[in-house]
Amino acid sequence: MKSVSTSPTGEATPATEAGGQTNDQAVSGQTGSIGKMTDDIYVEMIVQAAYQAQKNPAAYAANMQTLYAKYGITAENITAYGESLQKDPARTQTIMQKYTKKLQELQGQ
């Protein structure tokens, strides 16, 4: 059974199949996608957000807009993805481990 929902901004979000998989997941085989969002893109975005805000706060917004365009996503996709992770603590832990490792690499630690 498919369902369609909208984000708080009124954007349509992917319809889901029975079992909670989005149509994008069913078609592409990627787990955990919202729009074009995947675990790897989510990690990259939150790492870059933290790093850019720390490194160059004045250019933060412009840098994030460039990343949104690069991956074909929106800030709303990131928010929705983060909210969906709250339902899966084990996956959240794995993503946060990737986040920590990647952020440390960027910071040269």
Secondary structure, DSSP 8 states (H G I E B T S, - for coil): --EEEE-TTS-EEEEE-TTS-BHHHHHH--SS-STT--HHHHHHHHHHHHHHHHH-GGGHHHHHHHHHHHHT--HHHHHHHHHHHTT-HHHHHHHHHHHHHHHHHHTT-
